[in-house]
Amino acid sequence: MNIHKQMDTNQVVLFTMDEPRYAINLSSVERVVRAVEITLLPKAPEIILGVINVQGRIIPVIDVRKRFRMPSREIRLEDRFIIVRTSRRTVALVVDSVSGILELTDSELVSAEKSLPFAEHIQGVAMTKDDIVLIYDLERFLSLDEEKMLDDALSGGLE
């Protein structure tokens, strides 16, 4: 599933992990792919499951469940990887499923500072007619220490 870059910042890609619905800004999403085998990356931060090869590019895979303190589980064949770009690197997020693109009006969006000031990875909350959707900030997924550990692990090569 190729995702075309849109300039509208109110478009998000919806995904699920267990019951809640989550989203990330469409402008950060490169593509969605089926789960594939992950190669372990020695000395990587704890939230990095390993790396995958996507068209000749080595992409770190983030364990979103671990980052959000959710119960971990084995990756299943029906899971999806969302390939996303942050300001520092391209990464893959492991999610249960991707349910599509949602266009939100300004009245449906609430900033995280107002609604959930304690939630460090949340950019905002969308209140749709069906649900509450948490919109995550990709720039906060990896701490500076985790970024450095990942850089060191990637420069060390794959075993």
Backbone as CSV, one residue per row, in Angstrom:
resi,resn,N_x,N_y,N_z,CA_x,CA_y,CA_z,C_x,C_y,C_z
1,MET,0.855,-1.166,0.000,0.000,0.000,0.000,0.900,1.227,0.000
2,ASN,0.938,1.957,-1.099,1.728,3.175,-1.160,0.889,4.334,-0.654
3,ILE,1.499,5.197,0.110,0.827,6.367,0.659,1.431,7.584,-0.043
4,HIS,0.599,8.389,-0.662,1.102,9.591,-1.320,1.131,10.729,-0.322
5,LYS,2.210,11.492,-0.350,2.380,12.584,0.602,1.337,13.673,0.348
6,GLN,0.658,14.061,1.389,-0.339,15.123,1.317,0.148,16.310,2.141
7,MET,-0.201,17.501,1.734,0.229,18.695,2.454,-0.704,19.030,3.616
8,ASP,-1.898,18.465,3.627,-2.876,18.778,4.657,-2.469,18.111,5.968
9,THR,-2.180,18.928,6.989,-1.710,18.384,8.260,-2.815,17.719,9.068
10,ASN,-4.068,17.839,8.641,-5.158,17.212,9.371,-5.494,15.831,8.833
11,GLN,-4.657,15.272,7.957,-4.875,13.913,7.497,-3.974,12.985,8.286
12,VAL,-4.565,11.921,8.825,-3.818,10.975,9.648,-4.063,9.558,9.150
13,VAL,-3.113,8.669,9.414,-3.259,7.250,9.114,-3.675,6.555,10.404
14,LEU,-4.810,5.882,10.367,-5.336,5.180,11.547,-4.763,3.779,11.627
15,PHE,-4.400,3.367,12.848,-3.946,1.994,13.049,-4.418,1.503,14.400
16,THR,-4.378,0.193,14.587,-4.834,-0.395,15.842,-3.738,-1.236,16.474
17,MET,-3.802,-1.306,17.781,-3.009,-2.234,18.591,-3.954,-2.640,19.710
18,ASP,-4.372,-3.882,19.690,-5.431,-4.349,20.572,-6.691,-3.536,20.271
19,GLU,-7.313,-2.918,21.235,-8.581,-2.231,21.011,-8.479,-0.766,20.580
20,PRO,-7.646,0.051,21.224,-7.688,1.486,20.898,-7.307,1.767,19.454
21,ARG,-7.747,2.931,18.976,-7.334,3.401,17.650,-6.316,4.512,17.835
22,TYR,-5.278,4.453,17.034,-4.200,5.413,17.088,-4.020,6.013,15.703
23,ALA,-3.234,7.063,15.627,-2.972,7.673,14.326,-1.619,8.370,14.343
24,ILE,-1.081,8.558,13.154,0.103,9.386,12.937,-0.181,10.236,11.710
25,ASN,0.485,11.366,11.629,0.247,12.275,10.507,0.606,11.608,9.188
26,LEU,-0.285,11.733,8.229,-0.089,11.149,6.905,1.193,11.660,6.251
27,SER,1.534,12.903,6.499,2.719,13.487,5.863,4.013,12.777,6.259
28,SER,4.014,12.031,7.366,5.200,11.295,7.811,5.252,9.863,7.273
29,VAL,4.148,9.393,6.723,4.052,7.992,6.308,4.554,7.818,4.879
30,GLU,5.477,6.876,4.734,6.018,6.555,3.420,5.198,5.456,2.758
31,ARG,4.938,4.385,3.511,4.168,3.256,2.995,3.783,2.329,4.133
32,VAL,2.875,1.410,3.823,2.480,0.358,4.756,2.793,-0.962,4.067
33,VAL,3.474,-1.862,4.796,3.827,-3.162,4.223,3.417,-4.275,5.184
34,ARG,3.288,-5.471,4.635,3.015,-6.644,5.474,4.229,-6.922,6.355
35,ALA,3.971,-7.510,7.497,5.058,-7.882,8.401,5.989,-8.869,7.700
36,VAL,7.277,-8.681,7.886,8.296,-9.563,7.329,9.251,-9.956,8.457
37,GLU,10.143,-10.865,8.153,11.110,-11.303,9.159,12.045,-10.151,9.523
38,ILE,12.317,-10.035,10.808,13.183,-8.974,11.330,14.539,-9.569,11.677
39,THR,15.601,-8.872,11.259,16.960,-9.279,11.616,17.343,-8.593,12.920
40,LEU,17.796,-9.356,13.900,18.186,-8.779,15.183,19.347,-7.817,14.987
41,LEU,19.372,-6.763,15.782,20.428,-5.758,15.724,21.083,-5.689,17.103
42,PRO,22.268,-6.302,17.247,22.947,-6.281,18.544,23.219,-4.856,19.018
43,LYS,23.107,-4.653,20.316,23.406,-3.381,20.971,22.416,-2.262,20.637
44,ALA,21.285,-2.597,20.053,20.260,-1.588,19.760,19.472,-1.294,21.036
45,PRO,18.807,-0.135,21.104,17.965,0.164,22.270,16.879,-0.910,22.434
46,GLU,16.374,-1.021,23.637,15.391,-2.045,23.977,14.129,-1.980,23.113
47,ILE,13.724,-0.803,22.682,12.482,-0.712,21.905,12.683,-1.020,20.419
48,ILE,13.910,-1.285,20.006,14.180,-1.650,18.609,14.173,-3.178,18.508
49,LEU,13.241,-3.706,17.719,13.136,-5.149,17.544,14.241,-5.693,16.656
50,GLY,14.762,-4.857,15.777,15.775,-5.260,14.811,15.650,-4.382,13.585
51,VAL,16.050,-4.922,12.429,15.986,-4.154,11.183,15.346,-4.998,10.083
52,ILE,14.804,-4.299,9.087,14.281,-4.953,7.895,14.920,-4.293,6.678
53,ASN,14.905,-5.009,5.569,15.412,-4.490,4.306,14.208,-4.129,3.444
54,VAL,14.068,-2.842,3.128,12.974,-2.386,2.278,13.597,-1.745,1.042
55,GLN,13.542,-2.459,-0.058,14.090,-1.988,-1.329,15.537,-1.530,-1.179
56,GLY,16.331,-2.339,-0.486,17.745,-2.048,-0.334,18.101,-1.095,0.796
57,ARG,17.113,-0.616,1.515,17.361,0.273,2.657,17.205,-0.519,3.943
58,ILE,18.135,-0.341,4.877,18.052,-0.980,6.191,17.252,-0.053,7.097
59,ILE,16.114,-0.544,7.597,15.197,0.285,8.388,14.996,-0.345,9.764
60,PRO,15.282,0.417,10.837,15.031,-0.087,12.197,13.530,-0.267,12.442
61,VAL,13.180,-1.301,13.200,11.787,-1.602,13.517,11.553,-1.292,14.992
62,ILE,10.602,-0.399,15.258,10.291,0.023,16.629,9.147,-0.817,17.185
63,ASP,9.343,-1.305,18.402,8.305,-2.024,19.130,7.400,-0.987,19.787
64,VAL,6.334,-0.621,19.080,5.422,0.419,19.574,4.760,-0.015,20.872
65,ARG,4.476,-1.296,21.007,3.856,-1.795,22.238,4.746,-1.504,23.447
66,LYS,6.032,-1.727,23.298,6.956,-1.480,24.407,6.996,0.016,24.734
67,ARG,7.017,0.852,23.704,7.076,2.300,23.930,5.848,2.780,24.682
68,PHE,4.682,2.187,24.396,3.431,2.618,25.027,3.068,1.793,26.247
69,ARG,4.022,0.950,26.718,3.838,0.118,27.906,2.622,-0.807,27.783
70,MET,2.460,-1.372,26.591,1.393,-2.338,26.340,1.986,-3.744,26.466
71,PRO,1.152,-4.747,26.712,1.674,-6.114,26.767,2.307,-6.494,25.425
72,SER,3.483,-7.098,25.481,4.143,-7.476,24.231,3.553,-8.787,23.721
73,ARG,3.770,-9.037,22.436,3.342,-10.283,21.825,4.204,-10.529,20.592
74,GLU,4.185,-11.760,20.118,4.934,-12.107,18.912,4.305,-11.415,17.702
75,ILE,5.120,-11.084,16.726,4.604,-10.511,15.483,3.883,-11.613,14.716
76,ARG,2.705,-11.259,14.191,1.890,-12.215,13.438,1.948,-11.884,11.950
77,LEU,1.622,-12.862,11.121,1.636,-12.659,9.670,0.707,-11.537,9.224
78,GLU,-0.410,-11.342,9.929,-1.373,-10.317,9.529,-1.010,-8.912,10.034
79,ASP,0.034,-8.787,10.839,0.479,-7.468,11.312,0.999,-6.637,10.136
80,ARG,1.110,-5.352,10.373,1.606,-4.425,9.354,2.771,-3.624,9.917
81,PHE,3.651,-3.209,9.030,4.717,-2.267,9.358,4.357,-0.962,8.673
82,ILE,4.307,0.117,9.448,4.121,1.446,8.861,5.513,2.053,8.748
83,ILE,5.962,2.310,7.526,7.269,2.916,7.288,7.074,4.426,7.363
84,VAL,7.760,5.062,8.323,7.576,6.493,8.565,8.920,7.215,8.578
85,ARG,8.862,8.499,8.250,10.051,9.350,8.285,9.954,10.297,9.469
86,THR,11.014,10.321,10.269,11.142,11.350,11.302,12.158,12.355,10.764
87,SER,12.456,13.375,11.522,13.447,14.356,11.060,14.844,13.750,11.031
88,ARG,15.049,12.639,11.754,16.384,12.050,11.850,16.562,10.764,11.060
89,ARG,15.498,10.001,10.837,15.663,8.712,10.156,14.310,8.155,9.732
90,THR,14.370,7.103,8.920,13.181,6.345,8.550,13.129,5.115,9.454
91,VAL,11.944,4.826,9.989,11.768,3.672,10.868,10.474,2.947,10.483
92,ALA,10.337,1.723,10.968,9.114,0.950,10.775,8.440,0.761,12.125
93,LEU,7.143,0.968,12.171,6.352,0.760,13.379,5.535,-0.511,13.202
94,VAL,5.593,-1.414,14.173,4.803,-2.644,14.108,3.425,-2.356,14.695
95,VAL,2.367,-2.584,13.891,0.992,-2.372,14.355,0.152,-3.585,13.981
96,ASP,-0.985,-3.732,14.646,-1.875,-4.859,14.364,-2.487,-4.733,12.977
97,SER,-3.014,-3.562,12.663,-3.641,-3.348,11.359,-3.668,-1.855,11.064
98,VAL,-3.872,-1.543,9.798,-4.035,-0.150,9.362,-5.430,-0.059,8.775
99,SER,-6.227,0.870,9.299,-7.625,0.926,8.871,-7.914,2.032,7.871
100,GLY,-6.929,2.820,7.497,-7.152,3.820,6.460,-6.702,5.204,6.858
101,ILE,-7.131,6.149,6.039,-6.770,7.553,6.240,-8.018,8.291,6.684
102,LEU,-7.844,9.140,7.665,-8.954,9.921,8.202,-8.620,11.393,8.054
103,GLU,-9.554,12.156,7.525,-9.369,13.597,7.439,-10.151,14.227,8.590
104,LEU,-9.447,15.006,9.384,-10.032,15.599,10.578,-10.217,17.098,10.412
105,THR,-11.312,17.600,10.925,-11.507,19.041,10.939,-10.813,19.610,12.171
106,ASP,-10.541,20.896,12.165,-9.901,21.529,13.315,-10.718,21.352,14.583
107,SER,-12.037,21.306,14.453,-12.888,21.158,15.643,-12.793,19.754,16.249
108,GLU,-12.320,18.775,15.473,-12.172,17.412,15.991,-10.825,17.198,16.682
109,LEU,-9.901,18.133,16.526,-8.549,17.992,17.078,-8.383,18.782,18.366
110,VAL,-7.743,18.148,19.336,-7.404,18.814,20.592,-5.921,18.573,20.820
111,SER,-5.172,19.621,21.161,-3.736,19.438,21.371,-3.481,18.619,22.629
112,ALA,-2.368,17.914,22.645,-2.028,17.070,23.793,-1.790,17.895,25.047
113,GLU,-1.248,19.104,24.873,-0.977,19.942,26.050,-2.259,20.231,26.817
114,LYS,-3.368,20.392,26.092,-4.652,20.668,26.745,-5.275,19.417,27.332
115,SER,-5.267,18.330,26.556,-6.027,17.152,26.959,-5.234,16.136,27.775
116,LEU,-3.964,15.910,27.420,-3.156,14.883,28.081,-1.729,15.379,28.290
117,PRO,-1.525,16.365,29.141,-0.181,16.930,29.292,0.860,15.940,29.804
118,PHE,0.411,14.847,30.410,1.334,13.850,30.958,1.783,12.837,29.902
119,ALA,1.143,12.791,28.767,1.428,11.771,27.744,2.522,12.285,26.811
120,GLU,3.742,11.815,27.041,4.896,12.385,26.358,4.988,12.092,24.870
121,HIS,4.350,11.037,24.361,4.473,10.691,22.946,3.263,11.125,22.126
122,ILE,2.291,11.765,22.760,1.062,12.135,22.072,1.127,13.575,21.589
123,GLN,0.802,13.750,20.314,0.762,15.081,19.714,-0.609,15.721,19.892
124,GLY,-1.652,14.882,19.840,-3.000,15.401,19.985,-4.014,14.283,20.095
125,VAL,-5.270,14.683,20.248,-6.372,13.743,20.366,-7.441,14.193,19.384
126,ALA,-8.006,13.223,18.662,-9.114,13.527,17.754,-10.363,12.889,18.322
127,MET,-11.411,13.676,18.377,-12.691,13.162,18.847,-13.619,13.072,17.647
128,THR,-13.757,11.861,17.099,-14.637,11.654,15.953,-16.002,11.216,16.469
129,LYS,-16.952,11.088,15.561,-18.294,10.673,15.991,-18.305,9.256,16.544
130,ASP,-17.329,8.425,16.111,-17.298,7.026,16.532,-16.361,6.738,17.690
131,ASP,-15.339,7.560,17.879,-14.241,7.128,18.724,-13.359,8.298,19.153
132,ILE,-12.450,7.988,20.053,-11.354,8.897,20.393,-10.098,8.292,19.783
133,VAL,-9.337,9.099,19.065,-8.135,8.630,18.402,-6.946,9.401,18.964
134,LEU,-5.932,8.671,19.444,-4.708,9.302,19.942,-3.735,9.468,18.780
135,ILE,-3.261,10.682,18.564,-2.343,10.962,17.463,-0.942,11.087,18.040
136,TYR,-0.043,10.235,17.567,1.302,10.166,18.130,2.289,11.053,17.400
137,ASP,3.243,11.553,18.162,4.303,12.414,17.652,5.541,11.557,17.399
138,LEU,5.841,11.323,16.131,6.973,10.463,15.767,8.310,11.004,16.243
139,GLU,8.429,12.317,16.346,9.705,12.920,16.738,10.067,12.587,18.179
140,ARG,9.088,12.115,18.955,9.344,11.792,20.361,9.415,10.288,20.624
141,PHE,9.383,9.469,19.569,9.397,8.019,19.766,10.716,7.532,20.335
142,LEU,11.819,8.086,19.873,13.127,7.677,20.375,13.739,8.824,21.167
143,SER,14.250,8.524,22.340,14.956,9.536,23.130,16.311,9.794,22.481
144,LEU,16.985,10.840,22.891,18.315,11.128,22.347,19.286,9.989,22.641
145,ASP,19.196,9.404,23.841,20.049,8.269,24.179,19.753,7.067,23.275
146,GLU,18.461,6.816,23.032,18.091,5.700,22.155,18.565,5.958,20.727
147,GLU,18.469,7.210,20.276,18.961,7.568,18.934,20.453,7.255,18.828
148,LYS,21.221,7.660,19.845,22.659,7.425,19.819,22.965,5.930,19.849
149,MET,22.271,5.184,20.713,22.471,3.733,20.766,22.147,3.084,19.419
150,LEU,21.079,3.546,18.778,20.694,2.996,17.482,21.744,3.325,16.423
151,ASP,22.224,4.571,16.422,23.287,4.956,15.480,24.516,4.068,15.667
152,ASP,24.909,3.862,16.920,26.077,3.018,17.211,25.839,1.578,16.752
153,ALA,24.651,1.051,17.022,24.323,-0.324,16.622,24.320,-0.471,15.103
154,LEU,23.756,0.515,14.408,23.695,0.454,12.943,25.080,0.586,12.325
155,SER,25.932,1.423,12.916,27.277,1.600,12.346,28.157,0.392,12.620
156,GLY,27.768,-0.421,13.613,28.527,-1.624,13.941,28.292,-2.756,12.968
157,GLY,27.298,-2.593,12.092,27.015,-3.624,11.109,26.058,-4.683,11.636
158,LEU,25.553,-5.458,10.751,24.622,-6.535,11.097,25.382,-7.831,11.236
159,GLU,24.971,-8.613,12.224,25.615,-9.920,12.405,24.754,-10.994,11.791
